[in-house]
Amino acid sequence: NLISVNTNDALEAVRTQMAPKLSAHNDRTLLDGALFERIRALYDQRHDLDLNPESLRLVERYHTRFVRAGAMLSDGDKERLRALNAELAELGATFSQNVLKEVNDLAVVVDSRQELRGLSDNAVAVAEQAAMARGLADKYVIALRNTSGQPPLASLENRALRQRIYETSLSRGSRGGDFDNRAVVARLMKVRAERAQLLEYPDHAAYVLENQTALTSEAVNRRLAELAPPAVVNAQREAADLQALIDAE
């Protein structure tokens, strides 16, 4: 919780160290055979226990949680699952750290105040302070946010600068260097796929969606197919409006 709102190098080091340990701790509970037998005993006789609806739901949810976590696997498969879960925890921590470091590393340097037309005086002052913090005299730095759209794009009048910010933002995590996440994502996909097959699911999507409202990837794809045509029409209409504004200016 702390790392998500106010992190630093020391906390990130702790996170890297603790992520696989927390994963192992979770597995020790969910893969405990004796504990699962107690849960399964309640589950098997749940309709004979005179449970109220809330308690019945609780028993069923705990049973589902343990089964999805691998409680019914063989001892050998449980060991493999523990290893996969530990690697997923490490990869997840690495991915998040790369995202943060990449955002901090990819600030856009601006040479003149004139290029910042459209920004408020306060925003310009922040950009100037950011440049000074990086040792860049007489410069301005626009820091990126970890969002799809960068806030200054809505205000800046300089189209070339908007393009620089936009393209820099899009390059995050895939431009090479120490914080490139492509190899991390590729490995995450492979480990998730192996875990899903170990748990007897066809793929990771089936594993995740079974416990959510959509239930199946087929349902998700049907909904996306319904949304795509009107979304494309809307995007084309907005593109025409934007082009008309560009032509007018």
C-alpha positions in Angstrom: 0.0 0.0 0.0 2.8 2.4 0.8 4.7 1.7 -2.3 1.7 2.4 -4.5 1.5 6.0 -3.2 4.9 7.1 -2.0 7.9 4.9 -2.9 11.7 5.3 -3.1 14.7 3.1 -3.9 14.9 1.6 -0.4 11.2 0.6 -0.4 11.6 -0.8 -3.9 14.5 -2.9 -2.8 12.4 -4.3 0.0 9.6 -5.0 -2.4 11.9 -7.0 -4.7 13.1 -9.0 -1.7 9.6 -9.6 -0.2 7.5 -10.3 -3.3 8.5 -14.0 -3.6 8.4 -14.5 0.1 4.8 -13.1 0.3 3.9 -15.4 -2.6 5.4 -18.4 -0.8 3.5 -17.5 2.4 0.2 -17.3 0.4 0.9 -20.7 -1.1 1.7 -22.3 2.2 -1.9 -21.5 3.2 -3.8 -22.2 -0.1 -1.8 -25.4 -0.8 -2.0 -26.9 2.7 -3.6 -30.3 2.2 -4.9 -30.7 5.7 -6.6 -27.3 5.7 -8.2 -27.9 2.3 -9.6 -31.2 3.6 -11.4 -29.3 6.3 -12.8 -26.9 3.8 -13.8 -29.7 1.4 -15.6 -31.5 4.2 -17.8 -28.5 4.9 -18.3 -27.9 1.1 -19.4 -31.5 0.5 -22.1 -31.3 3.2 -22.9 -27.7 2.9 -26.6 -28.3 1.9 -27.1 -30.4 5.1 -25.7 -27.9 7.6 -28.7 -25.5 7.7 -26.5 -22.6 6.6 -28.0 -19.2 6.0 -27.4 -17.8 2.4 -24.4 -15.8 3.5 -22.6 -18.7 5.2 -23.4 -21.0 2.3 -21.9 -18.5 -0.1 -18.8 -18.2 2.2 -18.2 -21.9 2.2 -18.5 -22.1 -1.6 -16.2 -19.1 -2.2 -13.5 -20.5 0.1 -13.7 -23.9 -1.7 -13.4 -22.2 -5.1 -10.5 -20.0 -3.9 -8.5 -23.0 -2.8 -9.3 -25.1 -5.9 -8.3 -22.3 -8.2 -5.1 -21.8 -6.2 -4.2 -25.5 -6.8 -5.3 -27.3 -3.7 -6.3 -30.4 -5.6 -3.0 -30.8 -7.5 -0.5 -33.5 -6.8 2.5 -32.8 -4.6 4.8 -32.6 -7.6 2.5 -30.1 -9.4 2.1 -28.1 -6.2 5.9 -27.6 -6.1 5.9 -26.5 -9.7 3.0 -24.1 -9.0 4.9 -22.6 -6.1 7.9 -21.9 -8.4 5.6 -20.3 -11.0 3.9 -18.1 -8.4 7.2 -17.0 -7.0 8.4 -16.1 -10.5 5.2 -14.2 -11.3 5.6 -12.2 -8.1 9.2 -11.2 -9.1 8.1 -10.4 -12.6 5.2 -8.3 -11.4 7.5 -6.3 -9.1 10.1 -5.8 -11.9 7.3 -4.7 -14.3 6.0 -2.1 -11.9 9.4 -0.8 -11.1 10.3 -0.5 -14.7 7.1 1.5 -15.4 7.9 3.9 -12.6 11.6 4.3 -13.6 10.7 4.7 -17.3 8.2 7.5 -16.5 10.7 9.3 -14.4 13.4 8.9 -17.0 11.4 10.0 -20.0 10.7 13.7 -19.2 10.5 16.0 -22.1 13.1 18.9 -22.1 11.9 22.2 -23.6 14.3 25.0 -24.6 12.1 28.1 -24.4 9.2 29.6 -22.6 7.6 30.4 -25.9 7.1 26.7 -26.7 5.0 26.4 -23.5 2.3 28.7 -24.8 -1.1 27.5 -23.4 0.3 26.3 -20.1 -0.7 28.2 -16.9 2.0 30.2 -15.1 1.9 27.6 -12.3 2.5 24.8 -14.8 5.4 26.7 -16.4 6.9 27.3 -12.9 6.7 23.5 -12.2 8.4 22.8 -15.5 11.2 25.2 -14.7 11.7 23.7 -11.2 11.8 20.3 -12.7 14.6 21.4 -15.0 16.5 23.0 -12.2 16.3 19.7 -10.2 17.9 18.0 -13.2 20.7 20.6 -13.4 19.3 22.0 -16.7 19.7 25.8 -16.5 17.4 28.0 -18.7 15.4 24.9 -19.7 11.9 23.5 -18.9 11.1 19.9 -18.2 7.6 18.4 -18.7 7.4 15.2 -16.6 5.4 12.4 -17.9 2.5 10.8 -15.9 1.8 7.1 -15.8 -1.4 7.6 -17.8 -2.4 7.0 -21.4 -2.9 10.7 -22.1 -0.5 13.4 -20.8 -2.3 16.4 -19.2 -0.2 19.1 -21.0 -1.5 17.9 -24.4 -4.9 19.6 -23.6 -3.3 23.0 -23.1 -0.1 23.4 -25.2 -0.5 25.4 -28.4 2.7 24.2 -29.9 1.8 21.2 -32.1 5.4 20.0 -32.5 5.9 19.9 -28.8 2.6 18.1 -28.3 3.8 15.5 -30.9 7.1 15.1 -29.0 5.3 14.5 -25.7 2.8 12.1 -27.3 5.4 10.0 -29.1 7.7 10.0 -26.0 4.8 8.8 -23.9 4.0 6.0 -26.4 7.6 4.8 -26.3 7.5 4.0 -22.6 8.6 0.4 -21.9 9.5 -0.5 -25.4 12.4 1.8 -26.5 15.3 -0.4 -25.3 17.4 0.4 -22.3 17.4 -0.7 -18.7 13.6 -0.2 -18.2 12.3 -1.9 -21.4 9.4 -4.2 -20.3 9.0 -6.2 -23.5 11.1 -9.2 -22.2 9.3 -9.1 -18.9 5.9 -9.1 -20.5 6.9 -12.0 -22.8 8.0 -14.0 -19.8 4.9 -13.1 -17.8 2.8 -14.5 -20.7 4.7 -17.8 -20.8 4.5 -18.3 -17.0 0.8 -17.4 -16.9 0.1 -19.9 -19.7 2.0 -22.7 -18.0 0.2 -22.0 -14.7 -3.2 -22.0 -16.4 -2.4 -25.4 -18.0 -1.2 -26.8 -14.8 -4.5 -25.8 -13.2 -6.3 -27.5 -16.2 -7.4 -24.3 -18.0 -6.9 -23.8 -21.7 -5.2 -20.4 -21.2 -4.7 -17.6 -18.7 -7.8 -15.7 -20.0 -10.0 -18.7 -19.1 -8.5 -18.9 -15.7 -9.0 -15.2 -14.9 -12.4 -14.8 -16.4 -14.0 -17.8 -14.7 -14.0 -15.9 -11.5 -15.4 -12.6 -13.0 -18.7 -11.4 -14.4 -17.9 -12.3 -18.0 -17.0 -15.9 -17.1 -15.6 -16.8 -20.6 -13.3 -15.3 -23.2 -16.1 -16.0 -25.8 -18.4 -13.6 -23.8 -15.7 -10.9 -23.7 -15.0 -11.2 -27.5 -18.8 -11.0 -28.3 -19.0 -7.8 -26.3 -15.9 -6.4 -28.0 -17.3 -7.3 -31.4 -20.5 -5.4 -30.5 -18.6 -2.3 -29.3 -16.0 -2.1 -32.1 -18.2 -0.9 -35.0 -19.8 2.1 -33.2 -16.4 2.9 -31.6 -14.8 3.0 -35.1 -17.5 5.2 -36.4 -17.1 7.6 -33.4 -13.3 7.7 -33.9 -13.7 8.5 -37.6 -16.1 11.3 -36.7 -13.7 12.8 -34.1 -10.8 12.5 -36.6 -12.8 14.5 -39.1 -13.6 17.2 -36.5 -9.9 17.4 -35.5 -8.8 17.6 -39.1 -11.2 20.5 -39.7 -9.8 22.3 -36.7 -6.2 21.7 -37.9 -7.1 23.0 -41.4 -8.8 26.1 -39.9 -5.7 26.9 -37.8 
